[in-house]
Amino acid sequence: MPSAATSLRRRRWSLLVAAATAGLVLLASLVLYLRIEAYSLRQIDGELDDVAAEAVRILERAPDEASARREMEGLAAGGILSIHVHKPWTFTVGLLEKRSPSEFGYPFRGRGRSGPSGAVMAQTNLRTHERRLKHHQAWMGMVTAGSFFVSWALASWAARRLFGPLEEAFRRESAFAADVAHELRTPLARMQGELEMAQGDGREDVSSVLDEIRRLSGLVNHLLLLARAEAGQEPLTMASVDLVALCRELEEAFGPVAEEKGLRLVVEVSPGLSVTGDRLRLRQALGNLLENAIRHTASGEVRLKADPGLLSVSDTGPGIAAGHQARLFERFYRVPGSPVGGSGLGLALVKWVAEAHGGHVSVESVPGRGSEFRIHLPG
């Protein structure tokens, strides 16, 4: 069964495909609509031109105004709303002779024609034209909506058929990593406990082994957490997090470690600052950044800073070359020549925490001057 994150990705992909398809259909429909509108107006203008030309011919052969009026009334009754004669006489035949144009409720269109014996204007209203266009508009809406839902259905089906096997393989890989990490955690914890007891009995020769066991335990815990997160099985507990208290807590935990190495840990946080998030995961992410900064910095200071929408950890360490910065958040990636220690998954975990909160991570580093890692949070 797909995870909630996987289902969300499928829905987003299906929605994108459906929206793109509907957009293309709408664009094609709009182009067709504009061509139909232009063609319809050309037909109306052609009909008006023909009537106006015939009206001029009537004026040329009519012996008097009464005769011209009678012939033009029949011409106007053929579908043209009105014919207005400018010369040699001035009169109007058709509906406009009896009613005001505003009473019809539709725009008018007219075409004039003049000749040696007279000049006329043939007019019609666009009622039929506008009704035809509204009919096309309705069809455009139905076709666009239909294409969206059909595309949504087809894209959802394709997502299940095409991406289902890939997601299943990924799920199995994540489950395998989680199973391996789980199976390793128990014997490592037992070995660590026994070695700590031996160290407590005064056996100094176990210290290096115990340090390695602790490193492996951290590696297994991080691997298990990332495997669960990638499988969508590590939900966040969202609540209001007091960043002032969180930063002070981190200062108490990592201040002595930095001091033991001859470094100064500086904490800067705005009074009353808070954020909506998972306190445990935010603490874990910032703890990983602080641990890395202290490990890689030989002298100077490490600075933890909290601003609205931004958490950062900077140091005065050796810095990181630009060629390595793009890969820092990959699992198990290590910069050549960096100190031994850590799980190799700390920055990958920081990236997951940031993205799980709807944000992202970034790094700015200058060789010889230090590095700054930032967690950008929304809101």
PEHULIN-V827354 format. One record per residue. SS is DSSP state (H for helix, E for strand, C for the rest). PSI is psi in degrees with one decimal (none if undefined). OMEGA is omega in radians with two decimals (999 if undefined). Layout:
# PEHULIN-V827354
[[SS	PSI	OMEGA] [SS	PSI	OMEGA]]
This chain:
# PEHULIN-V827354
[[C	128.3	-3.10] [C	148.1	3.11] [C	169.9	3.13] [H	-38.2	3.13] [H	-40.0	3.12] [H	-44.4	3.12] [H	-38.0	3.12] [H	-40.8	3.10] [H	-41.2	3.11] [H	-45.7	-3.13] [H	-41.3	3.14] [H	-42.8	3.12] [H	-44.5	3.13] [H	-41.1	3.12] [H	-39.9	3.13] [H	-44.9	3.13] [H	-44.2	-3.13] [H	-42.5	-3.14] [H	-40.1	3.12] [H	-43.2	3.13] [H	-46.3	3.13] [H	-36.9	3.10] [H	-41.7	3.10] [H	-41.1	3.11] [H	-42.6	3.13] [H	-41.0	3.12] [H	-45.0	3.12] [H	-40.1	3.12] [H	-38.3	3.13] [H	-42.3	3.10] [H	-44.5	3.13] [H	-40.3	3.13] [H	-45.2	-3.14] [H	-36.8	3.11] [H	-39.4	3.10] [H	-41.7	3.13] [H	-45.2	-3.14] [H	-41.3	3.13] [H	-42.0	3.14] [H	-42.5	3.13] [H	-35.9	3.09] [H	-38.2	3.10] [H	-43.5	3.14] [H	-44.6	3.13] [H	-37.8	3.11] [H	-41.8	3.11] [H	-41.6	3.12] [H	-39.7	3.11] [H	-42.3	3.14] [H	-43.2	-3.13] [H	-43.3	3.14] [H	-40.3	3.12] [H	-41.5	3.11] [H	-38.0	3.12] [H	-38.2	3.10] [H	-39.4	3.11] [H	-34.8	3.08] [H	-42.5	3.13] [H	-34.2	-3.10] [H	-33.3	-3.07] [H	-10.8	-3.10] [C	133.0	-3.14] [C	-27.0	-3.12] [C	175.3	-3.09] [H	-40.1	-3.10] [H	-42.2	3.12] [H	-43.1	3.13] [H	-40.9	-3.13] [H	-43.9	-3.10] [H	-44.2	-3.12] [H	-37.3	-3.12] [H	-27.5	3.07] [H	-40.9	3.08] [H	-36.0	3.12] [H	-41.1	3.13] [H	-30.4	3.13] [C	-10.2	-3.13] [C	7.3	3.10] [C	-16.3	3.10] [C	135.9	-3.04] [C	-44.3	-3.11] [E	157.2	3.03] [E	122.9	-3.12] [E	123.9	-3.13] [E	127.3	3.14] [E	-37.6	3.13] [E	153.7	0.10] [C	-12.6	3.08] [C	170.7	3.09] [C	111.5	3.08] [E	166.8	3.13] [E	135.5	3.04] [E	154.6	-3.12] [E	-168.3	-3.01] [H	-32.4	-3.13] [H	-15.7	3.08] [H	-26.7	-3.04] [C	-25.3	-3.05] [C	156.9	3.10] [C	145.1	3.12] [H	-32.0	-3.12] [H	-20.6	-3.13] [H	-19.0	-3.07] [C	-24.1	3.07] [C	15.4	3.14] [C	151.7	3.06] [C	158.2	-3.12] [E	158.0	3.04] [E	136.0	-3.09] [E	151.5	3.08] [E	133.5	-3.11] [E	158.3	3.08] [E	137.6	3.12] [E	150.9	3.12] [E	-175.4	-3.11] [C	-29.0	-3.04] [C	-2.4	-3.13] [E	173.4	3.12] [E	137.2	-3.09] [E	164.2	3.04] [E	118.2	3.07] [E	130.8	-3.07] [E	149.9	3.03] [E	154.5	3.02] [E	162.3	-3.02] [C	29.8	-3.11] [H	-53.5	-3.13] [H	-40.4	3.12] [H	-47.3	-3.11] [H	-36.0	3.07] [H	-39.8	3.12] [H	-40.8	3.13] [H	-39.9	3.10] [H	-35.6	3.08] [H	-43.8	3.10] [H	-37.9	3.10] [H	-42.2	3.11] [H	-42.5	3.11] [H	-38.5	3.09] [H	-45.8	3.14] [H	-43.6	-3.12] [H	-41.9	-3.14] [H	-41.5	3.13] [H	-46.7	3.12] [H	-42.0	3.12] [H	-41.4	3.13] [H	-34.6	3.12] [H	-49.1	-3.08] [H	-37.8	3.09] [H	-43.4	3.12] [H	-39.6	3.10] [H	-46.8	-3.12] [H	-45.2	-3.13] [H	-40.4	3.14] [H	-39.2	3.11] [H	-43.2	3.11] [H	-44.4	3.13] [H	-38.0	3.13] [H	-41.7	3.13] [H	-40.6	-3.08] [H	-39.7	-3.05] [H	-43.4	-3.04] [H	-14.8	-3.13] [H	-52.4	3.13] [H	-39.0	3.12] [H	-42.0	3.13] [H	-36.0	3.12] [H	-41.2	3.10] [H	-40.9	3.10] [H	-39.9	3.13] [H	-40.9	3.13] [H	-39.2	3.10] [H	-45.0	3.13] [H	-39.8	3.12] [H	-38.2	3.11] [H	-45.7	3.12] [H	-39.7	3.13] [H	-40.8	3.13] [H	-43.6	3.13] [H	-45.1	3.14] [H	-40.1	3.14] [H	-42.1	-3.12] [H	-32.8	3.13] [H	-29.0	-3.03] [H	-40.1	-3.09] [H	-52.4	3.12] [H	-33.5	3.09] [H	-41.6	3.11] [H	-39.6	3.13] [H	-43.6	3.12] [H	-40.0	3.13] [H	-42.5	3.14] [H	-41.9	-3.13] [H	-39.1	3.12] [H	-36.3	3.09] [H	-37.1	3.08] [H	-40.8	3.12] [H	-38.7	3.11] [H	-36.1	3.10] [H	-23.3	3.11] [C	3.1	3.05] [C	10.7	-3.14] [C	101.2	-3.07] [H	-19.4	-3.05] [H	-9.2	-3.11] [H	-3.5	-3.03] [H	-45.6	-3.12] [H	-37.7	3.10] [H	-40.2	3.13] [H	-39.3	3.09] [H	-40.7	3.14] [H	-37.9	3.10] [H	-41.7	3.12] [H	-39.3	3.12] [H	-43.0	3.12] [H	-36.7	3.11] [H	-42.1	3.08] [H	-39.6	3.11] [H	-45.8	-3.12] [H	-42.9	3.14] [H	-42.6	3.12] [H	-41.3	3.14] [H	-41.6	3.12] [H	-42.6	3.14] [H	-44.6	-3.14] [H	-37.9	3.12] [H	-43.4	3.11] [H	-40.2	-3.13] [H	-43.8	-3.13] [H	-26.0	3.09] [C	2.5	3.14] [C	24.0	-3.09] [C	16.8	-3.13] [C	76.3	-3.11] [C	152.9	3.10] [C	149.7	3.04] [C	96.9	-3.01] [C	133.4	3.10] [E	173.6	3.09] [E	124.9	-3.09] [E	124.1	3.08] [E	103.7	-3.07] [H	-27.5	3.10] [H	-49.4	3.14] [H	-39.1	-3.14] [H	-43.4	-3.14] [H	-37.9	3.10] [H	-37.3	3.09] [H	-42.9	3.09] [H	-34.7	3.10] [H	-42.1	3.12] [H	-34.0	-3.10] [H	-40.2	-3.02] [H	-11.1	3.11] [H	-49.9	3.12] [H	-34.4	3.12] [H	-44.8	3.12] [H	-41.5	-3.12] [H	-37.6	3.12] [H	-28.4	3.12] [C	1.7	3.14] [C	20.5	-3.14] [C	161.2	3.08] [E	126.7	3.09] [E	118.3	-3.12] [E	131.4	3.14] [E	125.1	3.09] [E	118.5	3.14] [E	135.2	-3.14] [C	138.1	3.14] [C	136.5	3.08] [C	9.6	-3.08] [C	134.3	3.11] [E	165.7	3.14] [E	151.9	3.07] [E	119.9	-3.11] [E	-173.0	3.09] [C	110.5	-3.03] [H	-42.8	-3.10] [H	-44.9	-3.10] [H	-36.7	3.08] [H	-40.9	3.10] [H	-40.7	3.13] [H	-43.0	-3.13] [H	-47.6	3.13] [H	-35.9	3.09] [H	-40.5	3.10] [H	-41.3	3.13] [H	-41.7	3.12] [H	-42.5	3.13] [H	-44.2	3.11] [H	-43.3	-3.10] [H	-42.8	-3.14] [H	-39.4	-3.11] [H	-37.1	-3.03] [H	-2.5	-3.10] [C	123.9	-3.12] [C	-32.0	-3.13] [C	159.6	3.12] [C	-128.6	-3.05] [E	161.1	2.99] [E	133.1	-3.03] [E	126.4	3.03] [E	123.9	-3.06] [E	136.4	3.12] [E	120.3	3.06] [E	164.8	3.09] [C	120.5	3.12] [C	5.0	-3.08] [E	127.1	3.00] [E	133.5	-3.08] [E	151.9	3.04] [E	122.8	3.14] [E	159.1	-3.14] [E	173.2	3.09] [C	35.8	-3.11] [C	-163.2	-3.04] [C	-13.5	-3.10] [C	172.7	-3.06] [C	131.9	3.14] [C	148.9	-3.07] [H	-31.7	-3.12] [H	-17.7	-3.12] [H	-16.1	-2.99] [H	-33.4	-3.09] [C	-21.0	-3.07] [C	5.2	-3.04] [C	-31.4	-3.04] [C	10.4	3.02] [C	150.1	3.13] [C	132.6	3.05] [C	8.8	3.11] [C	132.4	3.11] [C	138.3	3.06] [C	127.9	3.14] [C	133.5	3.13] [C	0.8	3.13] [C	155.2	-3.12] [C	147.0	3.10] [C	142.3	3.14] [C	165.6	-3.11] [C	173.8	-3.07] [C	-15.6	-3.04] [C	3.1	-3.12] [C	-0.8	-3.04] [H	-46.7	-3.11] [H	-32.2	3.04] [H	-37.7	3.09] [H	-39.7	3.09] [H	-43.0	3.12] [H	-44.7	-3.14] [H	-43.6	-3.14] [H	-45.5	-3.14] [H	-47.2	-3.10] [H	-33.5	3.10] [H	-24.7	3.08] [C	6.8	-3.14] [C	14.5	-3.12] [C	-153.6	3.12] [E	170.3	-3.14] [E	157.4	3.06] [E	162.9	3.12] [E	142.2	3.03] [E	122.0	-3.05] [E	140.4	3.08] [E	119.2	3.13] [C	129.8	3.14] [C	-9.2	-3.09] [C	-17.7	3.10] [E	-178.7	-3.07] [E	156.0	3.03] [E	122.2	3.10] [E	133.3	-3.06] [E	139.6	3.00] [E	110.9	-3.14] [E	124.0	-3.13] [C	145.7	-3.14] [C	158.2	3.03] [C	none	999]]
